[in-house]
Amino acid sequence: MRNKSFQIKSHYRDYDVHWHSFDDKSFQDVFAGSRVAVIDKNVFELYQDRVGTIDSLEKVIIQEAREELKTAESSLNICQQLLDCGFSRGEKLLVIGGGIVQDLVTFAASILFRGVPWVFIPTTLLAQSDSCLGGKSSINFGNWKNQLGNFYPPVEIHIAPEYLKTLKAEDIRSGLGEIVKVHLINGADNVSRMEKNFSSLTSDDQKMSEAIYRALKLKAAIIEQDEFDTGLRLKMNYGHTFGHALESAKEFDISHGVAVNVGADLANYVSSKMGMISNADYEYLNSFLKTNLNRNDLTNVNLDLFLNALKHDKKNKPGEYGLILPDRIGNVELTFVPMGGGIEQYISEYFSTENINKVFS
Ligand SMILES: NC(=O)c1ccc[n+]([C@@H]2O[C@H](COP(=O)([O-])OP(=O)(O)OC[C@H]3O[C@@H](n4cnc5c(N)ncnc54)[C@H](O)[C@@H]3O)[C@@H](O)[C@H]2O)c1
């Protein structure tokens, strides 16, 4: 495998992304460099015997990865456990898990002693291909998703694709959702490249590893220009406005990346209804996106909850939804759409049984 390591430029400090196999000495050294780790509960149970180096850690804080636990209280609880074990500002905190553990620890690491260095080993497809980069923390608050947060990148990221072998199919689908998304916002060539390779990713480790690398490089190019989400990086939010609303409306009975895929399809649908893209473009993108979707993803959606959640999106202005909508294949733009001006009808049509039957006929 060619060396895929690369560096990310950041206003905090530049940080490196490294690639490993479990048996590499360089991977064992990552564990040896920390005394304390926060580890996803399932990852700990699956890997405590397989990656023997977990034994070398003095203190392991086990964190359950459930969306209902992605709260400020959970982050403060991590801070408490770090204080209890005498964690000092000069130490590197090792973090092993997916996006939920990452969000919780990013927030905790940013506030403990006004910031402690943390090293991230992402273990889900979504975290390896997307969330590990960019330093965002996103914490749920009240009934709404990702309302609190800040930016606090890790000092190092270490990717070992072997972790993906134990993921559930739904978590693979979720990671694929973010991989698809970053390609859909990066030009028509990237859209067609991903569309052609998509069906072989789950059966070909090499292709999957290349797709993770490519997704990270596409994201890196965006966050290096707009680390703090003021312009270009907002495009990464494609599928997320509707996706977060869907997560709330289905009471989190859908994985994040899959919700993002539905959200992208709905954004395309709305865009075609508003005349921003042609119906043929919508159909083309829909035929690709639905290869990662199934009927259940679009059913049992509480529309009131969906529309209410939409009103809480960070990009909104008073009286207007801030939506990331496509204006052609491979490009999206932040578009303000009046609340109560007809878009609610398009959303209702999209989730109607008639439309779902049509999409999955
Ligand atoms: N901060 C960001 O930039 C950012 C970006 C995208 C998504 N997110 C957030 O990430 C979260 C979703 O993260 P995720 O998709 O990584 O999933 P996750 O963290 O929810 O983990 C999914 C499940 O997989 C388990 N798991 C983790 N690694 C495993 C492994 N190697 N083998 C077996 N099981 C494993 C977990 O215990 C959990 O049950 C959402 O809350 C989303 O909002 C954050």
The ligand as a Gaussian input file, in Angstrom:
#p B3LYP/6-31G(d) Opt

LIG

0 1
 N      -17.666000      16.204000      14.470000
 C      -17.865000      16.009000      13.195000
 O      -17.238000      16.627000      12.333000
 C      -18.899000      15.001000      12.750000
 C      -19.075000      14.745000      11.379000
 C      -20.002000      13.778000      10.989000
 C      -20.736000      13.103000      11.962000
 N      -20.560000      13.397000      13.280000
 C      -21.332000      12.702000      14.310000
 O      -20.864000      11.371000      14.378000
 C      -21.880000      10.553000      14.932000
 C      -21.950000       9.230000      14.169000
 O      -20.691000       8.638000      14.263000
 P      -20.335000       7.208000      13.666000
 O      -21.098000       6.953000      12.435000
 O      -18.865000       7.160000      13.622000
 O      -20.930000       6.205000      14.680000
 P      -20.958000       6.015000      16.257000
 O      -19.852000       6.707000      16.933000
 O      -22.365000       6.314000      16.633000
 O      -20.746000       4.445000      16.336000
 C      -21.690000       3.586000      15.736000
 C      -21.677000       2.230000      16.428000
 O      -20.504000       1.506000      16.058000
 C      -19.824000       1.050000      17.232000
 N      -18.426000       0.932000      16.820000
 C      -17.497000       1.897000      16.680000
 N      -16.386000       1.383000      16.131000
 C      -16.616000       0.054000      15.931000
 C      -15.861000      -1.018000      15.370000
 N      -14.626000      -0.815000      14.860000
 N      -16.423000      -2.238000      15.335000
 C      -17.672000      -2.462000      15.810000
 N      -18.445000      -1.485000      16.326000
 C      -17.915000      -0.236000      16.375000
 C      -20.180000       2.041000      18.284000
 O      -20.019000       1.534000      19.569000
 C      -21.642000       2.327000      17.943000
 O      -22.452000       1.301000      18.459000
 C      -23.172000      11.350000      14.856000
 O      -23.513000      11.782000      16.157000
 C      -22.795000      12.545000      14.002000
 O      -23.533000      13.693000      14.322000
 C      -19.645000      14.315000      13.690000

